[in-house]
Amino acid sequence: MVDVGGGFPSVYPGMVPPDLTEYVAAVDRGFAEMMVHETTELWCEPGRALVAEGSSLLTRVELRKGDALYLNDGAYGSLFDAAHAKWPFPAKLVRAEGDTDAPLRPFQLYGPTCDSADQMPGPFWLPDDIREGDHVEIGMLGAYGVAMATRFNGFGELETVEVADAPMASMFGLAPRSIRTPAAEGSTVVKLSRARGRKRRRR
């Protein structure tokens, strides 16, 4: 068995991944050139690619200080990757009065605990007039959001709701294939390298 692991893509701000067929083709080319027995099985772990789009987190802004927003969830909740892997998940304002025409600006997020690790550097692009009491939807958390959440210091209560709207972005045609931000206007599709040499056919 050869397990190529994960690394299959989902869409995040400023990252426009190649089509999944290109990943599969690259893996196939590499496997065809490996010196392994002809009965060797090829395995992969495409978890993030399959489920990232399937979950969002709706948080409340408890406090704003300049470009810092303090939320009621954080590194010890569903935002583990945003804090520890510094992953810039897509975010959007959810306000009872509806949308705002304020320009976007980058924010850092902080969770509800007193721990210095409860900080998500982002940047998370949100309207400049965001205020306490507003809600922020953080998208594409399906891969590790709920799985990594804890009840550290008594936090962690949540309500799970099933909705039918589209994800913020999609590799599968359910939504746009890119998430544009003011800092990502020049984003391009990442190119995969091609294996060199003669391709060996596998029975």
PAZAPA-4460 file (N, C-alpha, C; in steps of 0.05 Angstrom, whole numbers, plus 32768, in hexadecimal, padded with zeros to 4 digits):
% residues 203
    n_x    n_y    n_z   ca_x   ca_y   ca_z    c_x    c_y    c_z   seq   type   mol
   8011   7FE8   8000   8000   8000   8000   8012   8019   8000     1      M     A
   800A   802D   7FF0   8016   8047   7FF1   8001   805B   7FF8     2      V     A
   8004   806A   800E   7FF1   807D   8017   7FFD   8099   8012     3      D     A
   7FF1   80A8   7FFF   7FFB   80C2   7FF9   7FF1   80D8   800C     4      V     A
   7FE1   80D0   8020   7FD8   80E2   8034   7FC3   80F6   802A     5      G     A
   7FC3   810E   8036   7FB0   8122   802F   7FBC   8137   801E     6      G     A
   7FB4   8150   8023   7FBE   8166   8012   7FAC   816D   7FFB     7      G     A
   7F96   815F   7FF8   7F83   8165   7FE3   7F75   817F   7FEB     8      F     A
   7F6F   8190   7FD8   7F69   81AC   7FDE   7F4C   81B2   7FE5     9      P     A
   7F48   81C9   7FF2   7F2F   81D7   7FF3   7F36   81F4   7FED    10      S     A
   7F21   8205   7FEA   7F25   8221   7FE3   7F26   8232   7FFC    11      V     A
   7F3B   8243   7FFD   7F3E   8256   8013   7F45   8271   8008    12      Y     A
   7F43   8286   8017   7F49   82A1   800D   7F66   82A2   8002    13      P     A
   7F69   82AD   7FEA   7F83   82B0   7FDE   7F8F   8297   7FD3    14      G     A
   7F81   8280   7FD4   7F8B   8267   7FCA   7F77   825C   7FB5    15      M     A
   7F80   8259   7F9D   7F6F   824E   7F88   7F7C   8234   7F7F    16      V     A
   7F74   821D   7F8A   7F81   8204   7F84   7F7A   81F9   7F68    17      P     A
   7F8B   81E9   7F5D   7F85   81DB   7F44   7F6C   81C9   7F47    18      P     A
   7F61   81C1   7F31   7F4B   81AF   7F32   7F54   8194   7F3E    19      D     A
   7F42   8187   7F4C   7F48   816D   7F59   7F53   8159   7F45    20      L     A
   7F4A   815A   7F2C   7F54   8147   7F18   7F72   8149   7F14    21      T     A
   7F7D   8162   7F18   7F9A   8165   7F15   7FA9   8158   7F2C    22      E     A
   7F9E   8159   7F44   7FAA   814B   7F5B   7FAB   812D   7F56    23      Y     A
   7F94   8123   7F4D   7F92   8106   7F48   7FA5   80FE   7F32    24      V     A
   7FA7   810E   7F1D   7FBA   8107   7F07   7FD7   8108   7F11    25      A     A
   7FDE   811B   7F22   7FF9   811D   7F2D   8000   8105   7F3E    26      A     A
   7FED   80FD   7F4F   7FF1   80E5   7F60   7FF4   80CC   7F4E    27      V     A
   7FE4   80CA   7F3A   7FE5   80B3   7F28   8000   80B2   7F19    28      D     A
   800A   80C9   7F10   8024   80C9   7F03   803A   80C0   7F16    29      R     A
   803A   80CB   7F2E   804E   80C3   7F42   804D   80A6   7F49    30      G     A
   8035   809B   7F4D   8032   807F   7F54   803B   806D   7F3E    31      F     A
   8036   8075   7F25   803E   8065   7F0E   805C   8062   7F0C    32      A     A
   806B   8075   7F17   8088   8074   7F16   8095   8068   7F2E    33      E     A
   8085   8061   7F42   8091   8055   7F5B   8099   8038   7F56    34      M     A
   80AF   8031   7F63   80B9   8015   7F61   80AB   8005   7F77    35      M     A
   8092   7FFD   7F72   8083   7FED   7F86   8078   7FD5   7F77    36      V     A
   806F   7FC1   7F87   8063   7FA9   7F7B   8049   7FB0   7F6D    37      H     A
   8043   7FA2   7F58   802C   7FA9   7F47   8011   7FA5   7F56    38      E     A
   8011   7F97   7F6C   7FF8   7F94   7F7B   7FF5   7FAA   7F91    39      T     A
   8008   7FBC   7F92   8007   7FD1   7FA7   7FEF   7FE3   7FA3    40      T     A
   7FE0   7FE8   7FB8   7FC9   7FFA   7FB7   7FD0   8017   7FBD    41      E     A
   7FC2   8029   7FB0   7FC6   8046   7FB4   7FAF   8050   7FC5    42      L     A
   7FB7   805C   7FDB   7FA3   8068   7FED   7FA7   8086   7FEF    43      W     A
   7F92   8095   7FF6   7F94   80B2   7FFB   7F81   80B9   8011    44      C     A
   7F84   80D2   801B   7F74   80DB   8032   7F69   80F7   802B    45      E     A
   7F54   80F9   801A   7F4A   8113   8011   7F36   8120   8023    46      P     A
   7F39   811C   803D   7F25   8126   8050   7F1E   8143   804D    47      G     A
   7F32   8155   804E   7F2C   8172   804D   7F1D   8179   8033    48      R     A
   7F27   816E   801C   7F1A   8174   8003   7EFD   816C   8002    49      A     A
   7EF6   8156   8010   7EDA   814C   8010   7EC8   815C   8022    50      L     A
   7ED2   8164   803A   7EBF   816F   804E   7EC3   818C   8057    51      V     A
   7ED9   8199   804E   7EDE   81B4   8057   7EC6   81C7   8051    52      A     A
   7EBA   81C3   803A   7EA4   81D5   8033   7E8A   81D0   8043    53      E     A
   7E89   81BB   8053   7E71   81B3   805F   7E6A   81BF   807A    54      G     A
   7E7A   81D3   8083   7E75   81DE   809E   7E7E   81FB   80A0    55      S     A
   7E6E   820B   80AD   7E76   8226   80B4   7E71   822A   80D2    56      S     A
   7E7E   823E   80DD   7E7B   8245   80F9   7E70   8262   80FB    57      L     A
   7E5A   8265   810A   7E4F   8280   810F   7E57   8289   812B    58      L     A
   7E67   829E   812C   7E71   82A8   8146   7E66   82C4   814B    59      T     A
   7E67   82CD   8164   7E5E   82E8   816B   7E76   82FA   8172    60      R     A
   7E76   8312   816A   7E8B   8325   8171   7E84   8330   818D    61      V     A
   7E95   832A   81A1   7E91   8333   81BC   7E9E   834E   81C2    62      E     A
   7EB5   8353   81B3   7EC4   836C   81B8   7ED4   8372   819F    63      L     A
   7ED6   838B   8198   7EE8   8394   8183   7EFC   83A8   818D    64      R     A
   7F16   83A4   8187   7F2B   83B7   818E   7F3B   83BB   8175    65      K     A
   7F37   83D0   8166   7F45   83D5   814D   7F40   83BF   8139    66      G     A
   7F56   83B1   8131   7F53   839C   811D   7F51   8380   812B    67      D     A
   7F4B   8380   8145   7F48   8367   8154   7F2B   8363   815B    68      A     A
   7F21   834B   8155   7F06   8343   815C   7F07   832C   8170    69      L     A
   7EF9   832F   8186   7EF8   831A   819A   7EDD   830C   8198    70      Y     A
   7EDF   82F1   8192   7EC7   82E1   818C   7EC1   82CE   81A3    71      L     A
   7EA9   82C2   81A1   7EA1   82AE   81B5   7EA9   8292   81AD    72      N     A
   7EBC   828F   819A   7EC8   8275   8194   7EE5   827B   818B    73      D     A
   7EF6   8267   818D   7F12   826C   8186   7F23   8253   8183    74      G     A
   7F3C   8255   818B   7F50   8240   8187   7F49   8226   8195    75      A     A
   7F3B   8228   81AB   7F33   8210   81BA   7F17   8206   81B2    76      Y     A
   7F0B   8214   81A0   7EF1   820C   8195   7EF5   8202   8178    77      G     A
   7EE5   820C   8166   7EE6   8203   814A   7EFB   8211   8139    78      S     A
   7F0B   8223   8145   7F1F   8232   8135   7F3B   8229   813B    79      L     A
   7F3F   8210   8141   7F5A   8205   8147   7F6D   820B   8130    80      F     A
   7F65   8204   8117   7F77   8208   8100   7F7D   8226   80FB    81      D     A
   7F69   8237   8100   7F6D   8254   80FC   7F82   825E   810F    82      A     A
   7F84   8253   8127   7F98   825C   813B   7FB3   824E   8137    83      A     A
   7FB3   8234   8137   7FCC   8225   8139   7FD9   8220   811D    84      H     A
   7FC9   821E   8108   7FD3   821C   80ED   7FD2   8237   80DF    85      A     A
   7FC8   824B   80ED   7FC5   8267   80E2   7FB7   8267   80C7    86      K     A
   7FA2   8257   80C5   7F93   8254   80AC   7F7F   826B   80A8    87      W     A
   7F80   8279   8092   7F6F   8290   808D   7F54   8289   8082    88      P     A
   7F42   827D   8092   7F28   8275   8088   7F18   828D   807E    89      F     A
   7F06   8288   806B   7EF5   829E   8062   7EE1   82A6   8078    90      P     A
   7EDB   82C0   8079   7EC9   82CA   808D   7EB7   82DF   8081    91      A     A
   7E9E   82E0   808C   7E8C   82F6   8083   7E7B   82FF   8099    92      K     A
   7E73   8318   8098   7E62   8324   80AC   7E45   831A   80A9    93      L     A
   7E39   8314   80C0   7E1C   830E   80C1   7E10   8321   80D5    94      V     A
   7DFF   8334   80CA   7DF4   8349   80DA   7DD6   8349   80D7    95      R     A
   7DC7   834D   80ED   7DAA   834C   80EC   7D9E   8360   80D8    96      A     A
   7DAB   8377   80D6   7DA0   838C   80C4   7DA7   8387   80A6    97      E     A
   7DB7   8373   80A1   7DBE   836E   8086   7DDB   8376   807F    98      G     A
   7DE1   8376   8065   7DFD   837B   805D   7E04   8398   8061    99      D     A
   7E1F   839D   8061   7E2A   83B7   8063   7E3B   83BD   804A   100      T     A
   7E3E   83D6   8043   7E4F   83DD   802C   7E6A   83E7   8035   101      D     A
   7E71   83E3   804F   7E8B   83EC   8059   7EA1   83DC   804C   102      A     A
   7EB8   83E8   8047   7ECE   83D9   803A   7ED9   83C3   804C   103      P     A
   7EE5   83AF   8040   7EF1   8399   8050   7F0C   83A1   805B   104      L     A
   7F13   8396   8072   7F2D   839A   807D   7F35   8380   808B   105      R     A
   7F4F   837B   808F   7F58   8363   809C   7F56   8365   80BB   106      P     A
   7F4B   834F   80C7   7F49   834E   80E4   7F58   8335   80EF   107      F     A
   7F61   8337   8108   7F69   8320   8117   7F53   8318   812A   108      Q     A
   7F51   82FF   8130   7F3B   82F5   8141   7F47   82EA   815B   109      L     A
   7F39   82EE   8171   7F41   82E3   818B   7F29   82D4   8196   110      Y     A
   7F2F   82BE   81A4   7F1A   82AD   81B0   7F13   82B7   81CC   111      G     A
   7F01   82A8   81DA   7EF6   82B1   81F3   7F06   82AB   820C   112      P     A
   7F1C   829B   8208   7F2B   8293   8220   7F41   82A8   8227   113      T     A
   7F4E   82A4   823D   7F64   82B6   8245   7F7F   82AC   823C   114      C     A
   7F7F   8298   822B   7F98   828C   8222   7FA4   829C   820B   115      D     A
   7FBE   82A1   820C   7FCB   82B1   81F6   7FCB   82A2   81DC   116      S     A
   7FC7   8288   81DC   7FC6   8278   81C3   7FAB   827B   81B5   117      A     A
   7F98   8287   81C2   7F7C   8289   81B7   7F7A   82A1   81A4   118      D     A
   7F8B   82A0   8190   7F8C   82B7   817D   7F8F   82AC   8161   119      Q     A
   7F80   82B7   814E   7F7F   82AF   8132   7F88   82C6   8121   120      M     A
   7FA1   82C6   8116   7FAC   82DD   8108   7F9F   82E3   80EE   121      P     A
   7F93   82CF   80E1   7F86   82D4   80C7   7F9A   82DB   80B1   122      G     A
   7F94   82F0   80A1   7F80   8304   80A5   7F64   82FB   809E   123      P     A
   7F50   8305   80AC   7F34   8300   80A7   7F28   831A   809C   124      F     A
   7F1F   831A   8083   7F16   8332   8076   7EF9   8336   807C   125      W     A
   7EF3   834C   808A   7ED7   8352   8093   7ED2   8370   8090   126      L     A
   7EB9   8379   808F   7EB3   8395   808B   7EBF   83A6   80A2   127      P     A
   7EC8   83BE   809B   7ED5   83D0   80AD   7EC3   83D9   80C4   128      D     A
   7EA9   83D7   80C0   7E96   83E1   80D5   7E8C   83CA   80E6   129      D     A
   7E99   83B3   80E6   7E90   839D   80F8   7E91   83A6   8115   130      I     A
   7E7D   839D   8125   7E7B   83A7   8140   7E73   8391   8153   131      R     A
   7E74   8396   816D   7E6C   8383   8181   7E4E   837C   817D   132      E     A
   7E48   8363   817F   7E2D   8359   817B   7E29   834E   815F   133      G     A
   7E3A   8355   814C   7E38   8349   8132   7E40   832C   8133   134      D     A
   7E39   831D   811F   7E41   8301   811C   7E54   82FF   8104   135      H     A
   7E66   82EC   8106   7E79   82E6   80F1   7E77   82C9   80EA   136      V     A
   7E72   82C3   80D0   7E72   82A8   80C7   7E8E   82A1   80BD   137      E     A
   7E99   828C   80C7   7EB4   8283   80BE   7EB0   8269   80AF   138      I     A
   7EB7   8268   8096   7EB0   8252   8085   7EC6   823E   8080   139      G     A
   7EBF   8228   8073   7ED1   8212   806A   7EDE   8204   8082   140      M     A
   7ED0   8201   8098   7EDA   81F5   80B0   7ED4   81D7   80B2   141      L     A
   7EC9   81CB   809E   7EBF   81B0   80A0   7ED4   819B   80A6   142      G     A
   7EED   81A1   809E   7F02   818C   80A1   7F09   8187   80BF   143      A     A
   7F0F   819C   80CE   7F19   8198   80E9   7F0B   81AA   80FE   144      Y     A
   7EF8   81BA   80F6   7EEB   81CC   8109   7EE0   81BF   8121   145      G     A
   7ECB   81AF   811E   7EBE   81A2   8134   7ED0   818C   8140   146      V     A
   7EDF   817F   8130   7EF0   8168   8139   7F05   8171   814D   147      A     A
   7F0F   818A   814B   7F24   8194   815C   7F1A   81A4   8174   148      M     A
   7F00   81A9   8175   7EF5   81BA   818B   7EF7   81AD   81A6   149      A     A
   7EFC   81BD   81BB   7EFD   81B3   81D6   7EEA   81C4   81E7   150      T     A
   7EE8   81BD   8201   7ED8   81CD   8214   7EEB   81DA   8228   151      R     A
   7F02   81E4   821F   7F16   81F0   8230   7F0A   8207   823F   152      F     A
   7F0F   8208   825A   7F07   821D   826C   7EE8   8222   826B   153      N     A
   7EDA   820D   8265   7EBC   820F   8266   7EB0   821A   824D   154      G     A
   7EC0   8221   8239   7EB5   822A   8220   7EAF   8212   820E   155      F     A
   7EA2   8216   81F8   7E9E   8201   81E5   7E81   81F9   81E0   156      G     A
   7E6E   8206   81ED   7E51   8201   81E8   7E4B   820B   81CC   157      E     A
   7E3D   81FA   81BD   7E36   8203   81A2   7E1C   81F5   819A   158      L     A
   7E0F   8200   8185   7DF7   81F5   817A   7DFD   81EF   815D   159      E     A
   7DF6   81D6   8155   7DFA   81CE   8139   7DE0   81D0   812A   160      T     A
   7DE1   81DE   8113   7DCA   81E3   8102   7DD0   81DA   80E6   161      V     A
   7DBD   81CC   80DA   7DC1   81C4   80BE   7DB4   81D8   80AB   162      E     A
   7DC3   81E2   8098   7DB9   81F5   8085   7DBE   81EB   8069   163      V     A
   7DB1   81F7   8055   7DB3   81EE   8039   7DC1   8202   8027   164      A     A
   7DCC   8217   8031   7DD9   822B   8020   7DF4   8220   8016   165      D     A
   7DFE   822D   8001   7E18   8225   7FF5   7E2F   822D   8007   166      A     A
   7E46   821F   8005   7E5E   8227   8014   7E68   8241   8009   167      P     A
   7E7C   824D   8017   7E87   8267   800E   7E97   8263   7FF4   168      M     A
   7EA2   824C   7FEF   7EB0   8246   7FD6   7EAE   8227   7FD3   169      A     A
   7EB4   821E   7FBA   7EB1   8201   7FB6   7EC3   81F7   7FA0   170      S     A
   7ECE   81DF   7FA5   7EDD   81D1   7F90   7ECA   81C0   7F7F   171      M     A
   7EB1   81BF   7F86   7E9E   81AD   7F79   7E87   81BB   7F6A   172      F     A
   7E8A   81D5   7F65   7E76   81E4   7F56   7E5E   81ED   7F66   173      G     A
   7E60   81EC   7F80   7E49   81F5   7F91   7E4A   8213   7F96   174      L     A
   7E60   821F   7F92   7E64   823C   7F97   7E7D   8245   7F87   175      A     A
   7E84   825F   7F87   7E9C   8267   7F78   7EB4   8258   7F81   176      P     A
   7EC8   8255   7F6F   7EDF   8245   7F74   7EF6   8255   7F80   177      R     A
   7EF2   826E   7F86   7F06   827E   7F93   7EF9   8292   7FA6   178      S     A
   7F08   829A   7FBA   7EFF   82AE   7FCE   7F12   82C6   7FCB   179      I     A
   7F07   82DB   7FC0   7F18   82F3   7FBC   7F18   8304   7FD4   180      R     A
   7F2F   830F   7FDB   7F32   8322   7FF0   7F43   8339   7FE4   181      T     A
   7F43   8351   7FF1   7F54   8367   7FE7   7F71   835F   7FE4   182      P     A
   7F7B   834D   7FF5   7F97   8346   7FF4   7F9D   832E   7FE1   183      A     A
   7F88   8324   7FD4   7F8C   830C   7FC4   7F83   8310   7FA7   184      A     A
   7F82   8329   7F9E   7F78   832D   7F83   7F8A   8321   7F6D   185      E     A
   7FA4   831D   7F73   7FB6   8311   7F60   7FB8   82F3   7F62   186      G     A
   7FA7   82E6   7F71   7FA9   82C9   7F75   7FA7   82BA   7F5B   187      S     A
   7FB7   82A6   7F58   7FB5   8295   7F40   7FB3   8278   7F48   188      T     A
   7FAC   8267   7F35   7FAB   824B   7F3B   7FC7   8240   7F3F   189      V     A
   7FCA   8230   7F54   7FE3   8223   7F59   7FE8   820D   7F45   190      V     A
   8000   820B   7F3A   8006   81F7   7F26   8014   81DF   7F32   191      K     A
   800D   81C8   7F2A   801A   81AF   7F34   8031   81A8   7F21   192      L     A
   8047   819F   7F2C   805D   8197   7F1B   8057   817C   7F0F   193      S     A
   8063   8177   7EF8   805F   815E   7EEA   8077   814C   7EED   194      R     A
   8073   8133   7EF1   8089   8120   7EF4   8098   811D   7ED9   195      A     A
   80B2   811A   7EDB   80C2   8117   7EC3   80C9   80F9   7EBF   196      R     A
   80D1   80F3   7EA7   80DA   80D8   7EA1   80C3   80C8   7E95   197      G     A
   80C9   80AF   7E8F   80B6   809E   7E81   80A1   8094   7E94   198      R     A
   8088   8094   7E8C   8072   808A   7E9C   8071   806C   7E9A   199      K     A
   8070   805F   7EB1   806E   8042   7EB2   8051   803A   7EB6   200      R     A
   8046   802A   7EA5   802A   8021   7EA7   8027   800C   7EBC   201      R     A
   8011   800D   7ECB   800C   7FFA   7EE0   7FF5   7FE8   7ED8   202      R     A
   7FF8   7FCE   7EDE   7FE2   7FBC   7ED7   7FCD   7FBC   7EED   203      R     A
***
